[in-house]
Amino acid sequence: MTLLEDTAQTSKAPEVPGLQQAHAAWLRQRRNEKVLRIALGFGLPIVLIALWELGSRVGVIDPQFFPSPSTVAEQAWSDAFSHHLLQDVGSALAATLVRLAWGFLIGAVAGLVLGLLMGTSRFARFSLAPLISATYPMPKLALLPLLLVLLGIGEASKIALVALGVFFMVALNTLSGVSFSSPLYRDVAHAFAFPRRLYLRYVVIPGAMPSIINGIKLAIGQGLILIVSVEFVSSNDGLGYFIWNAWQILNIPQMFVGLAVVLLLGAAAAWLGTFLERVFVPWARRR
């Protein structure tokens, strides 16, 4: 054996007894938790659908107004090929997504800018925070008549209503993130005399990012709720109109199809929020 090989062997770190077993046990625990999470996440909806099917078949639920899941699926499959259901759902989904995207973009940008301004400027915070906090609890749909008067019955009023809901969520969460971030970061930035631009980029925004992303996650759901709600009463297209029109003509299976699309859209919004959290604040992820 050469001197180099002897030195390499003697320099190896001693193995810790039971370390590999502990690591394997930790991996098994994480895997079991993941399986349990998936099983519960899918299991409860399946149980509820099964109870719905059973209740409709035994007569506990009126099948005329609350048809069973199998009836809804059968009717949807038939309408998809004979009554252009897929085309109608696709057109409604596209209209809703366009309004939601524009409203979210406008509201999120305005909320982020104003939240950062209030968080970093005492004058802006003392001036604007009371007004925003006081108007936040107001139901946004209550402002729809005012928006219709100001912007008309076209797309602008619908987008503005979504933007309002998104704005409040993002602005208040951004303000909270900036205000309650660790003061140690600010002290270090002041000690090194950071320019304001660098202070915002490297201290304020990263420190507030978990709260900002949380606000964005909430805003996506809020925007979806608002756009579907406003389409019920002030639209000739979109998912809200699709659901409301199906109810008016008592096409209950088609109504449930629209509700299922909204449900899937909500699940996609939740996944998008989780994806943004993984990308921008991986250190703040919870189990």
C-alpha positions in Angstrom: 0.0 0.0 0.0 1.3 3.4 -0.9 1.6 6.3 1.5 -1.1 8.2 -0.4 -3.6 5.3 -0.1 -2.8 4.9 3.6 -3.3 8.6 4.2 -6.6 8.6 2.4 -7.9 5.6 4.4 -6.9 7.2 7.7 -8.4 10.5 6.8 -11.9 9.1 6.2 -14.6 10.3 8.7 -15.7 7.5 11.1 -19.1 6.1 10.4 -21.8 7.1 12.9 -23.6 4.0 14.1 -27.2 3.9 13.1 -27.0 6.9 10.8 -28.0 5.1 7.7 -30.8 3.4 9.5 -32.1 6.7 10.8 -31.9 8.2 7.4 -33.8 5.3 5.9 -36.5 5.6 8.6 -36.8 9.4 7.9 -37.2 8.6 4.1 -39.9 6.0 4.9 -41.7 8.5 7.1 -41.7 11.2 4.4 -42.9 8.7 1.9 -45.7 7.5 4.1 -46.8 11.1 4.8 -46.9 11.8 1.1 -49.0 8.7 0.4 -51.3 9.6 3.3 -51.7 13.1 2.0 -52.5 11.9 -1.5 -54.9 9.2 -0.2 -56.8 11.7 2.0 -56.8 14.4 -0.7 -58.4 12.1 -3.3 -60.3 9.8 -0.9 -62.7 12.3 0.7 -64.0 13.6 -2.7 -64.5 10.0 -3.9 -66.4 9.2 -0.7 -68.6 12.3 -1.1 -69.3 11.5 -4.8 -70.2 7.9 -3.8 -72.6 9.2 -1.1 -74.1 11.5 -3.7 -74.6 8.6 -6.1 -76.1 6.4 -3.4 -78.5 9.1 -2.2 -79.7 9.8 -5.7 -80.3 6.1 -6.4 -82.2 5.3 -3.2 -84.3 8.5 -3.4 -82.9 10.5 -0.5 -81.9 13.2 -3.1 -84.4 14.3 -5.8 -82.7 13.2 -9.0 -84.7 15.7 -11.0 -82.9 18.7 -9.4 -79.9 16.9 -8.1 -79.0 14.1 -10.6 -76.5 11.5 -9.7 -72.8 11.8 -10.8 -73.3 9.0 -13.3 -76.3 10.7 -14.9 -74.3 14.0 -15.1 -71.4 12.2 -16.7 -73.6 10.3 -19.2 -75.5 13.5 -20.2 -72.2 15.4 -20.5 -70.7 12.7 -22.7 -73.8 12.7 -24.9 -74.0 16.5 -25.2 -70.3 16.7 -26.0 -70.9 15.1 -29.4 -74.5 16.0 -30.2 -75.0 19.5 -28.7 -71.5 21.1 -29.0 -71.0 21.1 -25.3 -67.2 21.0 -25.6 -67.2 24.1 -27.8 -69.5 26.0 -25.5 -67.5 25.1 -22.4 -64.3 26.0 -24.2 -65.6 29.4 -25.3 -66.9 30.1 -21.8 -63.6 29.1 -20.2 -61.6 31.3 -22.6 -63.7 34.4 -21.9 -63.4 33.9 -18.1 -59.7 33.3 -18.3 -59.1 36.5 -20.4 -61.0 38.6 -17.9 -59.3 36.9 -14.9 -55.8 37.4 -16.4 -56.3 41.1 -17.1 -57.9 41.8 -13.8 -55.2 39.9 -11.9 -52.4 41.6 -13.8 -53.7 45.1 -13.1 -54.7 44.4 -9.5 -51.5 42.6 -8.6 -49.2 45.2 -10.1 -51.1 48.0 -8.4 -51.2 46.2 -5.1 -47.5 45.3 -5.1 -46.4 48.9 -5.9 -48.7 50.5 -3.4 -48.0 47.9 -0.7 -44.2 48.5 -1.1 -44.8 52.2 -1.1 -46.8 52.0 2.2 -44.3 49.7 3.7 -41.3 51.9 3.0 -42.8 55.4 3.3 -44.4 56.5 6.6 -46.2 59.3 4.8 -47.8 56.9 2.3 -48.7 54.4 5.1 -50.3 57.0 7.3 -52.2 58.4 4.4 -53.4 55.3 2.6 -53.4 52.4 5.0 -56.5 53.5 7.0 -58.5 54.1 3.8 -57.5 50.7 2.3 -58.1 48.9 5.6 -61.5 50.5 6.0 -62.7 49.7 2.4 -61.2 46.2 2.3 -64.2 44.5 4.2 -66.7 46.0 1.7 -68.1 43.2 -0.5 -66.6 43.8 -3.9 -69.8 42.8 -5.7 -71.5 45.7 -4.0 -69.3 48.0 -6.1 -70.5 46.5 -9.4 -73.4 49.0 -9.9 -70.9 51.9 -9.4 -68.5 50.3 -11.9 -71.3 49.8 -14.4 -72.1 53.4 -14.1 -68.5 54.5 -14.5 -67.2 52.0 -17.1 -70.3 50.6 -18.7 -71.6 47.1 -19.1 -68.7 45.9 -21.3 -65.5 44.1 -20.3 -63.9 47.1 -18.4 -66.3 46.8 -15.5 -65.8 43.1 -15.1 -62.0 43.4 -15.3 -62.1 46.3 -12.8 -64.0 44.3 -10.3 -61.5 41.5 -10.4 -58.6 44.0 -10.2 -60.2 45.5 -7.1 -60.4 42.2 -5.3 -56.8 41.2 -6.3 -55.5 44.7 -5.4 -56.6 44.5 -1.7 -55.2 41.0 -1.2 -51.8 41.8 -2.7 -51.5 45.3 -1.2 -52.3 44.3 2.4 -50.1 41.2 2.3 -47.3 43.2 0.8 -47.6 45.9 3.5 -47.7 43.2 6.2 -44.6 41.5 4.8 -42.6 44.7 4.6 -43.7 45.9 8.0 -43.1 42.7 9.9 -39.9 41.6 8.2 -36.8 41.1 10.4 -35.5 44.5 11.6 -32.0 43.0 11.4 -32.1 43.2 7.6 -32.9 46.9 7.8 -30.2 47.6 10.4 -27.6 46.0 8.2 -28.7 47.9 5.1 -28.6 51.2 7.0 -25.2 50.4 8.5 -23.8 49.9 5.1 -25.7 52.9 3.6 -27.5 51.0 0.9 -28.9 53.1 -1.9 -32.7 53.1 -1.9 -32.8 51.0 -5.1 -30.5 48.3 -3.7 -32.3 48.5 -0.4 -35.6 47.7 -2.1 -34.2 45.0 -4.4 -32.0 43.1 -1.9 -33.6 43.8 1.5 -37.2 44.8 1.4 -38.6 42.6 -1.4 -36.8 39.4 -0.4 -37.8 39.9 3.2 -41.4 40.4 2.3 -41.6 37.8 -0.4 -43.3 35.0 1.7 -46.1 37.4 2.6 -46.3 38.7 -1.0 -46.6 35.2 -2.5 -49.2 34.4 0.1 -51.2 37.5 -1.0 -50.9 36.4 -4.6 -52.2 32.9 -3.8 -55.2 34.4 -2.0 -55.7 36.9 -4.8 -55.9 34.2 -7.5 -58.8 32.5 -5.7 -60.4 35.9 -4.9 -60.2 36.9 -8.6 -61.8 33.6 -9.7 -64.7 34.0 -7.2 -65.4 37.5 -8.4 -65.2 36.9 -12.2 -67.6 33.9 -12.0 -69.9 35.9 -9.7 -70.1 39.0 -12.0 -70.7 36.8 -15.0 -73.8 35.5 -13.3 -75.5 39.0 -13.5 -73.6 41.0 -16.1 -72.4 38.9 -19.0 -73.4 37.0 -22.1 -70.5 34.6 -22.0 -68.1 33.1 -19.5 -68.4 30.2 -17.0 -70.7 32.2 -14.7 -73.1 32.9 -17.6 -72.8 29.2 -18.7 -73.8 28.0 -15.2 -76.6 30.5 -14.8 -78.1 29.9 -18.2 -78.1 26.1 -17.6 -80.0 26.7 -14.4 -82.5 29.0 -16.1 -83.4 26.4 -18.7 -83.3 23.6 -16.0 -80.4 21.8 -17.8 -79.1 20.5 -14.4 -76.4 18.2 -15.8 -75.0 21.0 -17.9 -75.0 23.2 -14.8 -72.9 20.6 -13.0 -70.5 20.5 -15.9 -69.9 24.2 -15.5 -69.5 23.8 -11.8 -67.0 21.0 -12.4 -65.0 23.3 -14.8 -64.9 26.0 -12.1 -63.8 23.4 -9.6 -60.9 22.3 -11.8 -60.0 25.9 -12.5 -59.8 26.5 -8.7 -57.6 23.5 -8.3 -55.3 24.8 -11.1 -55.2 28.2 -9.3 -54.2 26.5 -6.1 -51.5 24.6 -7.9 -50.2 27.8 -9.5 -50.0 29.4 -6.1 -48.0 26.5 -4.7 -45.7 26.5 -7.8 -45.0 30.3 -7.2 -44.2 29.6 -3.6 -41.8 26.8 -4.5 -40.0 29.1 -7.1 -39.8 32.4 -5.2 -39.8 31.3 -1.5 -38.5 27.7 -1.3 -37.1 28.4 2.2 -40.6 29.3 3.6 -42.4 26.2 2.4 -44.4 24.4 5.1 -44.7 20.6 5.3 
